[in-house]
Amino acid sequence: MGEIEDAIERADREAFTRQPPKTLQGRINFLMKQFKTTRAVAAEIGVSQRSVERYRKGERKHPPKDIADRIDAAVRARWQPQVRKRRRKQAAATGGITVETRARFGYTAPIGTTDDGRFRRLTVHLPASYAQRLFDARDAGASDQQMRQIIADGFKDVYFQDGGGRAMGLSDVAINDIDYLDLDF
């Protein structure tokens, strides 16, 4: 996963109104409700069917770290889908999305102005239309670079051009060398 995808996942996790089950047995039972069979759960987390049965009965309580991480990821991906869906819908319809980042921004500007890329730390609230474009791109399987460009376009309009009030000669903005990126919606 890329940086943008990770940021969306973190923002989704922050939306949880209840925390997912903490015990291994609770997590396996939650996955059983989702997948219905031990075979399907085993295929999802990459273990044998018998291992799932042992986790479920409490015979094994401490799986190897990589398997525990896969179980955790499978639970979190399916936990409270309606809450996540509602927050995304609100962000795409009216709320917008806040992007906080420290990255190198480069841009194409008219001759006689500086277009040297430099690191900037920015926190910018992008309108709902950019949130909608970002979620649509993610759902369509867009690459991290394509999602970066959507955010860069939003920064161009909102931050660099101030909604059409300045820097009208600025044509392309690119985000490079992301130090960190966080989303909130």
Number of C-alpha atoms within 10 A of each C-alpha: 7 11 17 22 17 15 17 19 14 14 18 22 16 13 18 16 10 9 12 16 16 9 11 19 20 15 20 24 20 18 23 18 11 14 14 12 13 20 16 16 24 21 12 14 19 13 14 13 15 12 15 25 18 13 19 19 13 14 11 14 13 11 13 8 9 10 14 14 13 15 22 18 13 18 18 19 13 13 20 18 12 11 15 18 13 12 16 22 18 17 23 22 14 13 18 21 24 17 19 16 19 18 20 17 20 17 17 16 17 12 8 6 10 10 15 11 16 12 16 13 14 14 16 17 20 22 18 20 16 20 26 20 15 24 18 14 16 17 9 9 11 14 14 16 15 15 22 20 16 17 24 21 20 23 25 22 20 17 18 17 16 13 14 12 10 12 15 15 12 17 12 13 22 20 21 17 11 15 13 13 18 17 20 17 22
